């Protein structure tokens, strides 16, 4: 398949059925035309972070299936896979070879060696403080070589995720080989996970380092294009960085839309939403929910600090079973700028509010991505949360095929499937078309979408206060119930 302007489902291989075969069957049987693409979250052998600490990219984890199962999915849907360009597992053959042979290893330059990075008598505390970190300590981990000697390696994320040195030829060879393999096995879009951490440079904060980050993206995109795929750089930060990436003609994520939409539905106010939709780039993927939490940092300066605080507090207040402690170290939360909840529960398990949130997403610029829990309007999974003490598992329920059959009978889920089926077939949502937003009154937003020559015009009028809406296309009323 090739990438098309149709809604992308985000899912793990074992979250909609036990494995890739059941996933394929369930999408076809229950979701139909509502889904055009699938973001298959990491399905490689991995030693941590629910797949994001890959051992290698050459095989599918046997628990999920094999490459034939992946390719079969790719015959029906365009596919996105994750490539962790910043790191790989310390259980990988590359790390183990380096650990055994040290400087004699063919992979000695693959990893970013802490002591070799810094000049003599550095890093100072000021150097450490400058680094954009995901944890409170210096991002390094000790490696003990077979000869008994010790060094440290860069280690930005979890204990299993050891950083790569993207400035070295061996690493670029690894990147090229990996991308070619993913593309050969059906990948149309490669999600560059945590790419902004990949470039480290002296006297910088080691996050989205310019101009070197652009050099890296240019090289990676050229490799992907040659292999027949495209790339989607993934970054959670101030929206201006997303706009920079869009200006370089890459696809980007709209990670601000989740909080803007929550604010709008909590407050009933339409202006912030209208302003954001009007300036968002069209070449993007929109989200309300992902496998991680609901991002807060992404919305800074789109909402005021007071509005962000209001939205966060309302989420804990009206969100069903959303507790502040679920987003803390007590529940192994890695990112203090995310709130752990399903989007449905963030809106109080309210069918009307939730459908309006998805209607906003369907009419927003870009291509919708819908997380599997969100497509089934899933509630917070407190049982899995408490069983694992992993905050993000509140939004990672495992659905059996039987459960899916039951959930798709709910009116709200039926309406969602109808909504995205409509969105996928209407040319009003073409990426080279137009969008116009109007605030009819403080509670009501009108979003108009049109194709390139405006021969097809779709309009959604949404009252964020009384939770009513009307959708028309070329004057004809569209219903989703």
N, C-alpha and C positions, 0 to 999 in steps of 0.2 A: 504493500500500500504506500501511498504518499500522503504527506500531511494535508489534511483538509480542514475547512472551517466548520468543524462539527465538535460538539461537546466531548471533552475528554474525561473519562472515568479515572480516578486515582485509586489504586488498590494494591494490597499485598497479594502474593500468590495464593495464600491460604486463608484469606479473610472472607471470601464469598464462595464457600465450599472449601474442601480440605486441600486442594491442589490445583494446578493449572488446568487440568482436564475439566474439573468441576467448575472452575471459574469460567472457562470458555462456554460450557453448557449453560450456566446460569445467566451470563450476560445475554446470550442469544435468546434464551427462553423467556426471560423476565423483563429485560430492559429494551429490547428491540431497537427501534430507530432513534431512541433517546441518546444513544451512545455511538460516536463515530471514531473515537480514539481511546487508547488505554495507556495511562502511565503506570507501568508495572514496577512498583517499588522494588528495591534490590532483591534479586532472586538468586544471587550467587552464594556459594559457600562463604560464611561470615562468622566472625567470632565475637560480635557485639553490636549494640545499637540497632537492633532489629534489621540487620542486613547492611548497615552503613560502615561496617568494618570488613570489607571483602578480603578473602584470602587470595582469590584470583578471579578473572573474568572469563576464563576459558570454559567453564562448565556451569550448568544449572544445578542448584542444590537438589540432590536426588529426592529429598522430601517433597519437593514441589513438582518434579517431572524432569523433562529433558528439553533439548533445543527444538525437537520436533513439535512439542507442545507449544513452545513460544512462537514458532513459525506459523503454526496453525492459527493462533490468535492473530498474527500479523496478516494472514490472508483476508481477514474480515475487518480489521481496524488498523488505523495508523498507530504506531507504538512509540512510546518514550521510555528509555532506560536511564538509570542513574550512572554517572561516572564520577567517582570520588577523586577528583584531580588533585586534591590536597594531601591525601593520605591512603595508606593501605594497612592491612592487619599485620601485627607483629608475629602472627602465626603463618604468614605467607612464606613461600619458598625463597623469596627474595631476601626477606629479613633473616631467615634461618641461615641462608648461605653467607650473608654478611656477618652474622654472629659467629659462624664457624671459621671463616677465612679472613675476616677483618679487611685490611687493605688489599689483600690478594683476591678478594671476591670481585666477580664481574659486576656486582651491584653495590660496590662500596660508595659510588657517587650517587646512587639512587635516593639515598636518605639524606636529610639535612642535618649535618653533624654540628651540634651546638658549639663545641669548643673551637672548631675550625671557622665558624661563622664570625665570631667576635675577635676583634684585635686584642692585643695583650692588655691585661688589667681591665678588661670589660667582659661581661656587661656590668655596668654600675646599676645601682637601684633606680636611677633615673631612666636608664635604658629599659629596665623591666617594667617600670611604671608606664612608659610610653607605648608599650605593645598593647594592641587591641586584643584583649584576652577573653576566653570563655570560662576561665576559672581564676581563683584568687592568687595562685602561685605562678612562678615562671613556667612557660609552656615547654617543659623539657622532661625527658624520661631517661633513666640510666639504662645502658646496655652493657651486659657483661659478656665479653668475648670468650671464645673457647680457650684462649691462652691465659685467661684470668684477668686481663686488662679491662679497664672500664672507660666509658665515655658517656656522653649524653646526646640524645637526639631530640629534635623539635617534636613536640607532642601537643598540638593545639586542642584536640578534643578528648575523647575517652582514652582509657589506658591501652586499649587494643589498636588505636588509630594513630599510626606513626607517619609523620609528615614526609612528603617527597620533596626533592630538590629539583624544581622545574627549570633551573638554569643549566642543567647538565644534559649531555647528549644521550646518556643511557636512559634518562627519564623521558626525554622526548621520544625515544625509540619505543619505550613502554607505552606511552600515550598513543602513539601512532598505531602500534600493534593492537592495543585494546579497542580503539575506536573502529578500526577496520573489522575486527571480529564482531563487535556489536552490530555494525551496519550489515555485515554479511548474514547475520542471524535475525534480520527483520526490523532493526531499530531505525526509525525515521527521524527521531529527534533525540538528541543526547542532552540530558540535564546535567549541567556542570555543577555538582554539589559543592558548596563551600569554596567556590573558585576564588573569592575575594581574599582568602587567607593564603593562597598558593604562592604568592610572590612575597619574599622577605628581603628587606633592604636596610642596611645600616642607617640609623638616624631617621627612621620612619616608624609609623605605628604598625607596620607589617600587615596592613589591611587595605585592599584596593589601592595598591601602590601604583601611581602613575609616573611615567608613561608605560612602565614595564607590564602592567596588567593588560594594556591594549595590545602590546606585542604578543603576549601569550594567547589572548583571545584570537588574534589574527592567525597565528600559527595553527591553533586548534580548529578554528573554523575551516581553514584551507584543507586540513587533513579530513575533516568530516565531509566537506563538499566533494572531495575526491572519492570518498567512500560511498557517497550517495545519501548523506544524512545532513541534518542541520543541528545547531546547538541552541540551548536555552540556558544562559548563565543565571544561576540562582544566588540571590543575595537578599538578606534582610537588613535594610538600613534606610536612611533618609530617602524620600522619594526622588530627590534631585539626582541621586546616583542611578536610579532606574531610568530617569529621563536621559542621562548621559549615555547610558548603554543603548537606549532606543535611538538616540541621535546617531549612533554608529551602525544603525540598521540591523541590530540583533533583536530577536524576540526578548521580551522582558515579562516579569510577573507583576500583576497588580496585587501586592500584598497589603495595600492600604484599604482596599474596598471592604474587607471584613469589619474593621473598626468603624469606618465611616457609615456603613450600613447599620451596624448596631446602634451607633449614636443617633442616627436618623429615626430608627424605629423606637428607641427608648424615649427620645425627646419629642417626636412628632414633627421635628423641624426639617424642612426640605432644602434650605439654601446650601449647606455644606456639601450635600450629596450632588446637587446640581453643578456646583462649581468644580467638584472633583471629576465628575463624568465628562464635563466639557473640555477639560485640559488633559485627560488621560490619552496616551498614545493608542493607536488602533492595533499596532503590531505587538500584541501582548496576549498573555493568558491570564484570565481573571480567576480569583479564588475567593471563597468564603471560609473554606476549611481545608486542612491538609493533614498529613500524618503527625505534624507537630502541633504546638499550641496556637492560639490566636495572637498574632503579632501586635505589639503595642508600639515599638520603636518606629515602625514603618509609617505611622500616621502623624508623626510630629510635623507641625507647621501646616498641615492640612486641617487638622483640628487644633484649637488652642490648647495649652496645657490644662486649663480648667475643664475644657470639654473632654480631653483624654481622661482626666481623673474622674469626671462624672460618668463616662462610659464604663471605665474599669469598675467603679464602685457599683453601678447599676448591674453590671454583669454578675457580680457576686451577690447582689441583693435580689434580683428577679430571676437570675439564671437558675434552672432547676438543679439542685444538689451541687452547685459550684462553690467550693470552699477555697479560701485563700491558701491554705496549707498544701493543697494539691499542686501548687506552682512553686513550691519551695524545695530546699535541699532535703527536707524530710521525705519527700517523694521523688528524690533523685532528679530534680529539675535542673537541666543544664543551662537554661537561658532565662534569666530573670525578667526579660522583656517579653515573655509570652505567658498567656493565661491558658490553663488546661481545661478544656470543656468541648463537648460536641457543639456545633452551631445551633442545632435544634434546642438543646437544653439551655444554651446561652440566651435564647429567646423564650425561656420559660416553658418549653415544650408546647408552644402555642402554634397551632396549625396555620392560622391566618397570617401571623407575623412571619412565620417561616416561609410560607409560600411567597409573600411579598419580597422577602430577602432574595429568593431565587429569581423572582421576576425582574428585580433590579439587576441581578447578575446577568440574566439572559439578554437584557437590553444595553448593558454596559459595553464600551469599546473592547474589542478583542474576542478571544475564543474562551468559552467557559471551561474551567476544570472543576469537577465535582467529586469530592472525596466519597468513597463508598458508603461510609456511615451517614454522610449527609444526603446521599441519594435515597437512602432508606429512612430519612428523618429519624436517625437513631438518637436515643437518650444516652446520658452519661452512664458508662458501665462501671458502677462503683464496686461490683464484685471483683472484676478483673483488676481494678485499681488497687484494692486492698490486698488482694492475693499476691500481687507483684511489687507493691510499693513503688511503682513507676508512674509518675504523674501523667505522662502522655498516654498511658494505657486507658485512661478514662474515655478516650476517643478512638480506641483500637479494638472494638468488639469483634469477635470471631463469629461470623454468621454461617450456620449450616444451610444446606440447600433447602431443608424444610422450613427454617426460619424465613428465608428469603421469600418462599412461596406465600407465607402468611403476611409478611410486611408489605408486599406489593399490592395487597388487597385493601390497604388503608387508603381512604380518600385523599389524604395529603400526598402520599407517594404516587398514586395514580395521576394526580394533577401535575406533579413534578415531571413525570415521564412524558405526559402530554405536552407540557411546556417546552421541554428540551427537544422533543420530536419536532414540534413546530419551529423552534429556533434553528434546528439543523437543516430544515428544508426550505426556509424562506430566504430569498436573495436580498431582503431588506437589511440583512446583517452582514453583508459583504464587507471585507476588511478595507476595500478601496472605496467604500461608500461614505455616507455622512451621518453625523449625530448632532442633534440639537436638543438642548435642555432648557426648560422654562419653569420658573416657579410661579404657579398660578396664584397661590396664596401661601402663607407661611407653612402650611401643612401639606400642600399638594405639589407634586412634581410631575411634569409632562416630559417624557423622553421620546424623541422621534428618531427613528433609524431609517435610512434610505440607501438603496443601491446606487451604483455610480451615476446613472442618469436620472435618479429619483423617479423611475417608473414604478417602483415598488416602495411604498412607504408604510412602515409599521409605527404605531404609537401606543405607548403605555401611559395612562394617567393614573397616578397612585396617590391616595390620601393616606399619609403616614400616621394620622391621628385616629380616624375612624376605621382604618384598615380595609378600605374599599379600593377597587381598581377597575379599569376598563381598558381592554386591548383591542385595537382595530388594525386591519391591514387594508390599505386602499379603500377605507370607509366601511369595510365589513367587520362586524364584531367577531372576535376570536374568543372561544371559551375553552377552558382546560379541565373543568370538573367532569 
